[in-house]
Amino acid sequence: MEHGSLSWGGRARFVGLVLEQNLTPRPPDACGGGIRGRGSIASRRRSLLLPLGRQITNRANALRLKFSMQLTFPELVTPPPANTLADPAAYRGLYAFHKYWGKKPAEPMRYLIQQLCPEGGLVVDPFLGSGISALEAIQLKRRVVGIDINPTAVRLTRMLVSPPTATVLDEAFRRVSAVAKEAILESYATAQKKPATHYVWRNGVMEKVWLTNGESRSRVELQPSEQDIALVERFASYQPQRLRAPRFFTNSRINSSPSLTLKDLFTGRALRNIELLLAEIDDLPDAAQEPMRLALTAAVGQMSKMVFAITGRGKTTGASSEKMEVGSWVIGYWRPEQHFEVNVWNCFERRVQKLIKAVAELESAQITAKAGQLPTVCAGDADYAILNDDCLALLPQLPNKSVDLVITDPPHGDRIPYLELSEMWNVILDEEPPFESEIVVSNAKERGKKTPAYNEAMSRFLEIASRKLTDSGFLVLFFNARTEASWKFLEGFNSSADTAGMTYCGCFPLVYSAASVVQDNRDGALRTDYGLVFSRAAAAAHSLADIPGWAFTLPTPKE
Ligand SMILES: C[S@@+](CC[C@H](N)C(=O)[O-])C[C@H]1O[C@@H](n2cnc3c(N)ncnc32)[C@H](O)[C@@H]1O
């Protein structure tokens, strides 16, 4: 591995996904530029070379947050050693509660925030997703502005950074159980006097009914009885009363089309039960409503007709097996010929219990940071702002040279059409996201989301972001793309007047926990993502070289 800092001397060109680099090695002190209130570049650099945990700068002391910490998250505020990036933990607790698309591991977020932003400094994540960066920043006592265009992402993040207590959730769940459980379970009643846990359907015909057997909870598989058929017919014509019609586009990659309705995705019975739950959630105390609705979004995929049957192999072992197992809603709106209808109450209960467990684990380590808006966070009067908007519209409102670290995982070209895939969640939350402002490449022609527009938007983001950074600020992009075209936005990064002076520090491969759900297994997908680090000051971040796989060159992603 080559050591020493490299800056992008002029344009970098990608050819066949291999970057033709025009990288000019610069001596460590080659670049000037003041560092607002943080001493000289040399001292800044020295601070980067300090052992982890001793990197509190003068500016940080001046800007020390008014975090009202009750207790800290002891295991999380401990600076992680660089090698944790090579062996990240599986998503646990609140991070595991919802299957937001494209989640990034917490370890690199934590490590880089700790390394590249002083305590009290300002972190911005303009493509926030499920909010991992925001929580990590808050735990590390940095101020943070998180932005996402997806209401689901923003509402999940707000809960993540300000979770309800287990007591509130417990009580809320008891209340929902008292009023809705019986009515819901009645819709799954069987001749055996037990509610069905699952039905197996094939091409619209019910093939099997599953129950659990008393104490042992082992599975009983039955042929559908007349009662089972009569019950399903009772709900067959159910029309959603409060859920809005979903908005889908013609996207064969995710099996969606504008004519797709909720009735295509759910049985009438499931829709009726989902709406029953929503009605009961409306009657809960304010503090409990949002987490319960979010629990419903987390469970809704498993309540749909998109849960496939795993046959011929064990679900976890992969070894051949006669036993049919329940798959999960994975990606897109594919409705398999053979699918499960899972008991809605069971799905909901499981999710809520998972949430209760996750917040109970946190309770002994509750952190109370002050929520605010963009101006109050910038002024140091609040700790965080989680904002639902187009980042290209909001970022310009940040004062120039005010941000210590932009750390973000932007949409990767045509990898994941977030809003299209989040539509079921946004329907549950009664949100109508602005599809037109999403930065993405979509196969849905009617959206007009093509690569050139994506590249232009990403270049605009880079240009604004670099203007907002302090003279010693950093930009970290988690990125990968399957096509050369999707890397193009990096080309002009160093060429415009506004972005002049950004130095490419290096990159490292992102490692995912083998135990975490990988939502995109295609070649060139998640497992080969990179963290790319850029700096306003030259020759910074030497200590990043401790990160396993760190390279001073640009990545050469595989097709
Ligand atoms: C790769 S995901 C982020 C995932 C995140 N790192 C996580 O761990 O969950 C990219 C995010 O960019 C958001 N996004 C797309 N266009 C946007 C825009 N114009 N402004 C703000 N956010 C946008 C998407 O909604 C999506 O949540």
The ligand as an SDF file (V2000), in Angstrom:
LIG
                    3D

 27 29  0  0  0  0  0  0  0  0999 V2000
  -28.4260    4.6210    0.5630 C   0  0  0  0  0  0  0  0  0  0  0  0
  -29.8260    5.2810    1.3860 S   0  0  0  0  0  0  0  0  0  0  0  0
  -29.2140    5.6620    2.9400 C   0  0  0  0  0  0  0  0  0  0  0  0
  -29.2190    4.4430    3.8050 C   0  0  0  0  0  0  0  0  0  0  0  0
  -28.6010    4.7160    5.1530 C   0  0  0  0  0  0  0  0  0  0  0  0
  -27.1650    4.8500    5.0610 N   0  0  0  0  0  0  0  0  0  0  0  0
  -28.9290    3.6390    6.1740 C   0  0  0  0  0  0  0  0  0  0  0  0
  -27.9980    3.0600    6.7630 O   0  0  0  0  0  0  0  0  0  0  0  0
  -30.0970    3.3550    6.3840 O   0  0  0  0  0  0  0  0  0  0  0  0
  -30.0360    6.7610    0.5050 C   0  0  0  0  0  0  0  0  0  0  0  0
  -31.1550    7.6620    1.0210 C   0  0  0  0  0  0  0  0  0  0  0  0
  -31.1970    8.8360    0.2070 O   0  0  0  0  0  0  0  0  0  0  0  0
  -32.5280    9.3170    0.2520 C   0  0  0  0  0  0  0  0  0  0  0  0
  -32.7140   10.3460   -0.7990 N   0  0  0  0  0  0  0  0  0  0  0  0
  -32.8680   10.2030   -2.1330 C   0  0  0  0  0  0  0  0  0  0  0  0
  -33.0170   11.3930   -2.7320 N   0  0  0  0  0  0  0  0  0  0  0  0
  -32.9220   12.3240   -1.7620 C   0  0  0  0  0  0  0  0  0  0  0  0
  -32.9700   13.7460   -1.7620 C   0  0  0  0  0  0  0  0  0  0  0  0
  -33.1670   14.4470   -2.8790 N   0  0  0  0  0  0  0  0  0  0  0  0
  -32.8170   14.3850   -0.5790 N   0  0  0  0  0  0  0  0  0  0  0  0
  -32.6380   13.6930    0.5770 C   0  0  0  0  0  0  0  0  0  0  0  0
  -32.6000   12.3480    0.6300 N   0  0  0  0  0  0  0  0  0  0  0  0
  -32.7280   11.6640   -0.5220 C   0  0  0  0  0  0  0  0  0  0  0  0
  -33.3560    8.0590    0.1090 C   0  0  0  0  0  0  0  0  0  0  0  0
  -34.6640    8.2450    0.5950 O   0  0  0  0  0  0  0  0  0  0  0  0
  -32.5510    7.0670    0.9540 C   0  0  0  0  0  0  0  0  0  0  0  0
  -33.0630    6.9650    2.2590 O   0  0  0  0  0  0  0  0  0  0  0  0
  1  2  1  0
  2  3  1  0
  2 10  1  0
  3  4  1  0
  4  5  1  0
  5  6  1  0
  5  7  1  0
  7  8  2  0
  7  9  1  0
 10 11  1  0
 11 12  1  0
 11 26  1  0
 12 13  1  0
 13 14  1  0
 13 24  1  0
 14 15  1  0
 14 23  1  0
 15 16  2  0
 16 17  1  0
 17 18  1  0
 17 23  2  0
 18 19  1  0
 18 20  2  0
 20 21  1  0
 21 22  2  0
 22 23  1  0
 24 25  1  0
 24 26  1  0
 26 27  1  0
M  CHG  2   2   1   9  -1
M  END
$$$$
